[in-house]
Amino acid sequence: MAFSLNRIMLIGNLGQDAENRFTTNNVSVTTFSLATTRSYKGKDGNWVNEATWHNIVSYNLPDFYKEQLKKGKKFYVEGRLSKRDYTDKDGIKRYITEVISEQLIPLEGREGGSTGSSNYSEKATTYNDPEPAASTDDDLPF
């Protein structure tokens, strides 16, 4: 038996408010972009911050999370990496790499403080709902 692992863990800030859609099978799909930053010393000796943007997809996300997924908010996202392709309206084949989130935890309170200093601590339980088994690319709203 071969062992493999497809796991990704990210902590970052949302680049825009999340978008909520439904598939033709009435499955809720929430998408958002998450920015992670790495710092390194450039050739000139100064520190450089480099942002990487990740496309995140969550299925059947509870309403509490949908309300919190706003631009600038910090979240922990855990899931798996997924690649897919589709043909756009101009007939061009496009390729997408996404993180299918399986766990989602808000890391900031309403005033931008830490989770422990706000009333989020009780609600900030781990969201754990994997992608629906019967989902196909034809079901995705984009």
C-alpha positions as CSV (number, residue, x, y, z in Angstrom):
1,M,0.0,0.0,0.0
2,A,1.4,3.4,-1.0
3,F,1.1,6.3,1.4
4,S,0.5,9.8,0.3
5,L,-0.4,13.1,1.9
6,N,-2.2,16.1,0.5
7,R,-2.4,18.6,3.4
8,I,-2.0,22.4,3.5
9,M,-2.1,24.7,6.5
10,L,-2.3,28.5,6.1
11,I,-2.6,31.5,8.3
12,G,-3.3,34.8,6.4
13,N,-5.6,37.6,5.7
14,L,-8.6,37.7,3.4
15,G,-8.0,39.9,0.3
16,Q,-11.8,40.5,-0.2
17,D,-15.1,39.5,1.3
18,A,-16.0,35.9,0.6
19,E,-18.5,35.0,-2.2
20,N,-21.3,32.5,-1.6
21,R,-22.9,30.5,-4.4
22,F,-24.9,27.3,-4.8
23,T,-24.2,24.4,-7.2
24,T,-26.9,22.9,-9.4
25,N,-27.3,20.3,-6.6
26,N,-27.9,23.1,-4.1
27,V,-24.5,22.7,-2.3
28,S,-23.3,25.9,-0.7
29,V,-19.9,27.0,-2.1
30,T,-17.9,29.8,-0.4
31,T,-14.8,31.1,-2.1
32,F,-12.3,33.7,-1.0
33,S,-8.6,34.6,-1.4
34,L,-6.1,34.4,1.4
35,A,-2.8,36.2,1.5
36,T,0.2,34.7,3.3
37,T,3.4,36.6,3.7
38,R,7.0,35.5,3.9
39,S,9.9,37.8,4.8
40,Y,13.5,37.5,3.6
41,K,16.6,39.7,3.3
42,G,17.0,41.1,-0.2
43,K,20.3,41.5,-2.0
44,D,20.6,45.0,-0.6
45,G,20.3,43.7,3.0
46,N,16.9,45.1,3.6
47,W,13.9,42.9,4.6
48,V,11.4,42.2,1.8
49,N,7.8,41.0,2.4
50,E,6.5,38.8,-0.3
51,A,2.7,38.0,-0.5
52,T,1.3,34.8,-2.0
53,W,-2.4,34.6,-2.8
54,H,-4.3,31.4,-2.3
55,N,-7.7,30.6,-3.7
56,I,-9.8,28.9,-1.0
57,V,-13.0,26.9,-1.5
58,S,-15.3,25.8,1.3
59,Y,-18.4,23.6,1.0
60,N,-21.5,23.8,3.2
61,L,-19.9,26.5,5.4
62,P,-22.0,27.4,8.5
63,D,-23.5,30.9,8.4
64,F,-21.3,32.0,11.4
65,Y,-18.2,31.7,9.2
66,K,-19.8,33.3,6.1
67,E,-20.5,36.4,8.2
68,Q,-16.9,36.5,9.5
69,L,-15.1,36.1,6.1
70,K,-14.5,39.8,5.4
71,K,-11.6,41.6,3.8
72,G,-8.6,41.9,6.1
73,K,-9.7,39.3,8.7
74,K,-7.1,36.8,9.8
75,F,-7.9,33.1,9.5
76,Y,-6.3,29.7,9.9
77,V,-7.2,27.4,7.0
78,E,-6.4,23.7,6.7
79,G,-7.3,21.5,3.8
80,R,-6.0,19.9,0.7
81,L,-4.6,21.2,-2.5
82,S,-6.8,20.6,-5.6
83,K,-6.2,21.3,-9.3
84,R,-8.9,21.5,-11.9
85,D,-9.4,22.9,-15.4
86,Y,-12.3,24.4,-17.3
87,T,-13.0,26.0,-20.6
88,D,-13.9,29.7,-20.4
89,K,-16.6,31.4,-22.5
90,D,-14.0,32.3,-25.1
91,G,-13.1,28.6,-25.5
92,I,-9.7,28.9,-23.7
93,K,-8.7,26.1,-21.3
94,R,-8.0,27.5,-17.9
95,Y,-6.2,25.8,-15.0
96,I,-6.9,26.6,-11.3
97,T,-5.1,25.5,-8.1
98,E,-7.3,25.8,-5.0
99,V,-7.3,24.9,-1.4
100,I,-10.3,22.9,-0.5
101,S,-10.8,23.9,3.2
102,E,-11.7,21.3,5.7
103,Q,-10.9,23.4,8.9
104,L,-11.4,27.1,9.3
105,I,-10.7,29.1,12.4
106,P,-11.0,32.9,12.8
107,L,-7.9,34.4,14.5
108,E,-9.1,37.9,15.2
109,G,-11.9,39.4,17.2
110,R,-14.3,42.1,16.0
111,E,-11.9,44.9,17.0
112,G,-8.9,43.2,15.3
113,G,-7.6,41.7,18.6
114,S,-6.7,38.1,19.3
115,T,-9.4,35.4,19.5
116,G,-8.9,35.0,23.2
117,S,-9.8,38.7,23.9
118,S,-13.1,38.6,22.2
119,N,-16.3,36.6,22.4
120,Y,-15.2,34.6,19.4
121,S,-13.4,32.0,21.6
122,E,-16.5,30.0,22.2
123,K,-17.7,30.2,18.5
124,A,-14.2,29.7,17.0
125,T,-14.6,25.9,16.9
126,T,-13.0,24.1,14.0
127,Y,-15.2,23.9,10.9
128,N,-14.7,20.5,9.5
129,D,-16.8,19.6,6.5
130,P,-15.0,18.2,3.4
131,E,-16.1,18.6,-0.2
132,P,-19.3,16.8,-1.1
133,A,-18.5,13.4,-2.6
134,A,-20.9,13.8,-5.6
135,S,-19.5,17.2,-6.7
136,T,-18.3,17.6,-10.3
137,D,-16.7,20.5,-12.1
138,D,-20.1,21.0,-13.8
139,D,-21.6,21.8,-10.4
140,L,-19.2,24.6,-9.7
141,P,-20.7,28.0,-10.3
142,F,-17.5,29.4,-11.9
